[in-house]
């Protein structure tokens, strides 16, 4: 067993511990939706669930999810991203966060009803993800908090099958 499997950080020994950490990060983002640091924390935490699973799942748990027993490469990430495109978007945002630039407030989404509606000033969501001009206008914008909530809910549903008796501490 590698040293990485036996290591714990901040008292998180199980995937359930890590999901609770992710839930806290999303809740803190929800409480302060204009805070980019909170958004970044939630997105980074959610992005690292596949990394946790890559090294912590037992052989029985891998079998439950239909994941190959290989511990190198990215089969866990690929496996789950093939099931949920939000995971790929979370990863792209987490990896691209260093390239963020503030969107000047003087820009306006033209045409009444053309832009997304949310909780921010003047009805705009605080943190929006622009999927690009090639995406139809109704699907072009993703509210970052909604993405985080959906991703956390999805992971909680997927990982409900992880049993504490199946090597939850990374033992095989």
C-alpha positions as CSV (number, residue, x, y, z in Angstrom):
1,X,0.0,0.0,0.0
2,X,1.4,3.4,-0.9
3,X,2.0,6.2,1.6
4,X,-0.6,8.3,-0.2
5,X,-3.3,5.8,0.5
6,X,-2.6,6.0,4.3
7,X,-2.4,9.7,4.5
8,X,-5.2,11.9,5.8
9,X,-5.5,15.6,5.8
10,X,-7.5,17.8,8.1
11,X,-9.0,14.7,9.8
12,X,-10.7,13.5,6.5
13,X,-10.3,9.8,6.5
14,X,-13.2,8.7,4.3
15,X,-15.0,9.9,1.2
16,X,-18.0,10.8,3.4
17,X,-15.7,13.1,5.4
18,X,-14.5,14.7,2.1
19,X,-18.1,15.1,0.8
20,X,-18.9,16.8,4.1
21,X,-16.0,19.1,3.5
22,X,-17.3,19.8,-0.1
23,X,-20.8,20.5,1.3
24,X,-19.3,23.0,3.7
25,X,-17.4,24.7,0.9
26,X,-20.6,25.0,-1.2
27,X,-22.6,26.3,1.8
28,X,-20.0,29.0,2.4
29,X,-20.1,30.0,-1.2
30,X,-23.9,30.1,-1.0
31,X,-23.7,32.4,2.0
32,X,-21.3,34.8,0.1
33,X,-22.1,34.4,-3.5
34,X,-20.1,37.4,-4.7
35,X,-16.9,36.1,-3.1
36,X,-14.7,34.6,-5.7
37,X,-12.5,33.0,-3.0
38,X,-15.6,31.0,-1.8
39,X,-16.5,30.0,-5.4
40,X,-12.9,28.9,-6.0
41,X,-12.9,26.9,-2.8
42,X,-16.1,25.1,-3.7
43,X,-15.1,24.4,-7.2
44,X,-11.6,23.1,-6.2
45,X,-13.1,20.9,-3.5
46,X,-15.6,19.4,-5.9
47,X,-13.0,19.0,-8.6
48,X,-10.8,16.8,-6.4
49,X,-13.4,14.2,-5.6
50,X,-12.2,11.9,-8.4
51,X,-8.6,12.4,-7.1
52,X,-9.7,11.2,-3.7
53,X,-11.5,8.2,-5.2
54,X,-8.6,7.4,-7.5
55,X,-6.4,6.6,-4.5
56,X,-8.8,5.7,-1.7
57,X,-11.4,3.3,-3.2
58,X,-11.0,-0.3,-2.2
59,X,-11.2,-3.1,-4.8
60,X,-14.7,-3.9,-3.7
61,X,-15.8,-0.2,-4.0
62,X,-14.2,0.0,-7.5
63,X,-16.1,-3.1,-8.5
64,X,-19.4,-1.5,-7.2
65,X,-18.8,1.5,-9.5
66,X,-17.5,-0.5,-12.4
67,X,-14.1,1.2,-12.3
68,X,-10.9,-0.6,-13.3
69,X,-8.6,-1.5,-10.4
70,X,-5.8,0.5,-11.9
71,X,-4.5,3.2,-9.6
72,X,-2.5,5.1,-12.1
73,X,-3.7,7.5,-14.9
74,X,-7.2,8.9,-14.7
75,X,-9.7,6.1,-15.1
76,X,-11.8,7.4,-12.1
77,X,-12.1,10.9,-13.5
78,X,-12.8,9.6,-17.0
79,X,-15.3,7.1,-15.7
80,X,-17.4,9.7,-13.8
81,X,-17.0,12.5,-16.4
82,X,-18.5,10.1,-18.9
83,X,-21.6,10.0,-16.8
84,X,-22.0,13.7,-15.9
85,X,-20.8,16.6,-18.1
86,X,-20.9,19.0,-15.1
87,X,-17.9,17.2,-13.7
88,X,-15.9,18.1,-16.8
89,X,-17.0,21.7,-16.6
90,X,-16.0,21.9,-12.9
91,X,-12.6,20.5,-13.8
92,X,-12.2,23.0,-16.7
93,X,-13.1,25.9,-14.3
94,X,-10.8,24.6,-11.6
95,X,-7.9,24.3,-14.0
96,X,-8.7,27.6,-15.7
97,X,-9.3,29.7,-12.6
98,X,-5.8,31.1,-12.8
99,X,-6.8,32.7,-16.1
100,X,-9.9,34.5,-14.7
101,X,-10.2,38.1,-15.5
102,X,-12.9,40.3,-13.9
103,X,-15.8,41.2,-16.2
104,X,-16.2,45.0,-16.2
105,X,-19.5,46.1,-14.7
106,X,-20.1,48.5,-17.6
107,X,-20.8,45.6,-20.0
108,X,-24.5,44.9,-20.5
109,X,-26.2,41.9,-21.9
110,X,-28.2,43.4,-24.7
111,X,-31.9,42.8,-25.2
112,X,-34.4,42.4,-22.4
113,X,-34.5,38.8,-21.2
114,X,-31.3,37.9,-23.2
115,X,-29.1,37.4,-20.1
116,X,-29.4,35.0,-17.3
117,X,-31.4,35.9,-14.2
118,X,-30.2,35.3,-10.7
119,X,-29.4,36.8,-7.3
120,X,-26.9,39.5,-7.9
121,X,-27.3,43.2,-8.4
122,X,-29.9,44.2,-11.0
123,X,-31.0,40.5,-11.3
124,X,-27.7,39.2,-12.6
125,X,-26.1,36.2,-11.0
126,X,-22.9,37.0,-9.2
127,X,-20.7,34.4,-10.8
128,X,-21.5,33.2,-14.3
129,X,-19.7,30.7,-16.4
130,X,-19.8,31.7,-20.1
131,X,-19.8,28.5,-22.2
132,X,-19.0,30.5,-25.3
133,X,-20.7,32.3,-28.2
134,X,-21.1,29.0,-30.1
135,X,-23.7,27.9,-27.4
136,X,-27.3,29.0,-27.9
137,X,-28.1,32.0,-25.8
138,X,-30.5,30.1,-23.5
139,X,-27.8,27.6,-22.6
140,X,-24.8,29.8,-22.8
141,X,-24.6,30.9,-19.2
142,X,-24.2,28.6,-16.1
143,X,-24.6,30.0,-12.6
144,X,-21.5,28.9,-10.7
145,X,-23.4,28.2,-7.5
146,X,-26.0,26.1,-9.4
147,X,-23.2,24.1,-11.0
148,X,-21.6,23.5,-7.5
149,X,-25.0,22.4,-6.0
150,X,-25.8,20.0,-8.9
151,X,-22.3,18.5,-8.7
152,X,-22.4,18.0,-5.0
153,X,-25.9,16.5,-5.2
154,X,-24.8,14.2,-8.0
155,X,-21.7,13.0,-6.1
156,X,-23.7,12.4,-2.9
157,X,-26.1,10.2,-4.9
158,X,-23.3,8.3,-6.6
159,X,-21.3,7.7,-3.5
160,X,-24.2,6.7,-1.3
161,X,-23.3,3.1,-2.4
162,X,-19.9,3.4,-0.6
163,X,-20.2,1.2,2.4
164,X,-18.1,1.9,5.6
165,X,-17.4,-1.8,5.8
166,X,-15.8,-1.8,2.3
167,X,-12.4,-0.3,3.2
168,X,-13.5,3.3,3.5
169,X,-10.1,4.2,5.0
170,X,-8.3,3.2,1.8
171,X,-7.4,-0.3,2.9
172,X,-7.8,-3.1,0.5
